[in-house]
């Protein structure tokens, strides 16, 4: 008879975490090793992985079946629709059996295809690979591209002669991966990061073919609460450095034809003043929150751009509409708007007349596609929903005629008519109305017997849109109802929705999620004893918080790379992202924030209780949520949990925040997650693929 595997027990070692507002004992602090080389640490993490595999051994066949299902829905030799930049059509192609894409181009007038980046060749020999950003010189002859082979977002920039395929000898190391060419076709600007905190610190100018040691520093950001990037405007007339924090931003630019010029600030930064600027047809187009909580769009001449009094409204502020994006053209303006929690698109002409881009479903997502040419009258945009795979359209902005460019193929017998999507509103405990997007198979009974899988994020003003996810089909076909809770802390309902779920209002995020769970069960979308939830990163914080607040509501929780040790992390400014996050979570050196954060920090609030089954994942090289947070969390949780349900930690020893790379390889973690969930329901068979099989 097989023995029940026993979880590893982490040693407890005295350690005091000090702060201006009191000291805290952290007996698992030793699990932190910045070098990631401690033999004791590595042995413990390997033991955690071995335990996870042992617990999941009974569903090995199911896990393999799930992986094949997930992989089987992806077209092995797919290609993205080409888009135009200058005289070339650019595209991304996947080859059968390959994990990574090949970036290619061909002359728009006809001619031989050229390989820009073969990501498979660059990934060879590496357990992790990511192509950061690439940019083509304005004469179309040279390519700059960045790669990361560790997963820590420390990118190396290289240069290539596209016609010959020859690489230039120099490499720019320790960068964010962001790079932009000047108009002289030999000068690039890039962002250098701090080697420890990984913060974007300096913009440098490099001339291709020269020693990077001679690169010129053109800007250094002194404020560690700001992120930084470099870009060209849409008309390619200007090069700009953009800096932004959670609550303010600033842009400084030079003519792209004058790379040696000093960068000049468009509008000086102020706290609670945000803007981003682009340039087309001799005018600056600016999206801003100045005198506009939900943002508006203005325009200004080059002479007047620095004087806000001379800005002219193009899209005025509206209290019920959040302006999320803007795409300027010479003769049109396309605006991304959030209305009633949905992402929509609106087109404005030069006369100020506007029209919405049409949609056919109750819950959907529209996005602005790749539109690199300012002079065109064709808008490329994307459309998706929980039942409609990502679809690309070209819209003639003059006539309104729409052309289907491509719908992402979903193999494996997928038929979208077998699935239904709904959008409901849940009234939270304080009266706020929370939108919820729901999808299920049409033959799944709505009688309170179905398993429910609930997802959310709810931080940084990032909206969780109801987009199609082919992986979800594996659970939908096993009778699950899937739900996205658009909770406060995101920006689905406008800027106030975000501000009502951050800083000293962060508890609203967690309460919203719990209230949605209760409502979905009461409305019989799911069975009370079959509720699962998942979140990642700040969504992992959400999972940790609801586990402490309402453990009885959930059968199982999945926390990917969870931010769970909030106070200790936010006290340590040597950790990447900490200083950038003060306006999101608060600075615990200030007592009101310290007390509030401590009251919800999942690691600190663990207590004796019967917790749900948990699967917690992390990456050893994660630069955003350090691996030791989930490792410590799991170790402490096991000492307090009275439930017989497993608490599993899966550590990817070769990856960072985004998990393993490669389009097929990353599906292994999804298969592991789904097998864990189904195991908690007592499902070990690999054959279940209908809605009736999950009951």
Secondary structure, 3 states (H helix, E strand, C coil): CCCCCCCCCCCCCCCEECCCCCCEECCCHHHCCCCCCCHHHHHHHHHHHHHHHHHCHHHHHHHHHHHHHHHHCECCCCECCCEEECCEEEEEEECCCCCCEEEEEEECCCCCCEEEEEHHHHHCCCCCCEEEEEEECCCCCEEEEEEECCCCCCEEEEEEECCCCCECCCCEEEEEEEEEECCCCCEEEEEEECCCCCCEEEEEEEECCCCHHHCEEEEECCCCCCEEEEEECCCCCEEEEEEECCCCEEEEEEECCCCCCCCEEEECCCCCCCEEEEEECCEEEEEECCCCCCCEEEEECCCCCCCHHHCEEEECCECCEEEEEEEECCCEEEEEEEECCEEEEEEEECCCCEEECCCCCCCCEEEECCCCCCCCCEEEEEEECCCCCCEEEEEECCCCCEEEEEECCECCCCCHHHEEEEEEEEECCCCCEEEEEEEEECCCCCCCCCCEEEECCCCCCCCCCCCCCHHHHHHHCCCCEEEEECCCCCCCCCHHHHHCCCHHHCHHHHHHHHHHHHHHHHCCCCCCCCEEEEEECHHHHHHHHHHHHCHHHCCEEEEECCCCCHHHHHHCCCCCCCHHHHHHHCCCCCHHHHHHHHHHCHHHHCCCECCCEEEEEEECCCCCCCHHHHHHHHHHHHHHECCCCCEEEEEECCCECCECCCCCCCHHHHHHHHHHHHHHCCCCCCCCCCHHHHC
